[in-house]
Amino acid sequence: MEPQQPKKGPNEMYCSSCGAVVKKRAEICPECGVATDGAAVGVSPTTESSSSGIATGGSSSNETKYLVGGVISGLVGFVFLPIIFGPISLYCGYTVYQNHDETKGIALMAWGGASLVVGMAVGALILA
């Protein structure tokens, strides 16, 4: 019976040398110190070609849905129920960060956080 290989997440890949799970953007494997394939070829955060030739990674249509939903939730959160729509925008950003594009996800999480904080502050000023 062969030992099971650890499962990788959506922003991870297997080291070509030792088989350890490493981040797609890692330049070297933290386990064996060998340069990773992702650093050599410049792996895109949304797609990666595995050794079998099958594309892996998140769907761009799902990414677009989360991006649009997050931006709209953030906009609504600035003026109406920020305690509801701010966290929705944060969730959309986190999902984009984990499964698609880290940079866009961070930007969307910042947008959701700003929506939550500014919307709550404006609400407090209006009600005070």
Protein Blocks (a to p, Z undefined) as FASTA:
>chain_A
ZZddddddfkbccdfklopacdfklmbdfklopacfklmnopafkbccdfkopacdddfk
lmmmmmmmmmmmmmmmmmgokllmmmmmmmmmmmmmmmmmmmlmmmmmmmmmmmmmmmmm
mmmmmmZZ
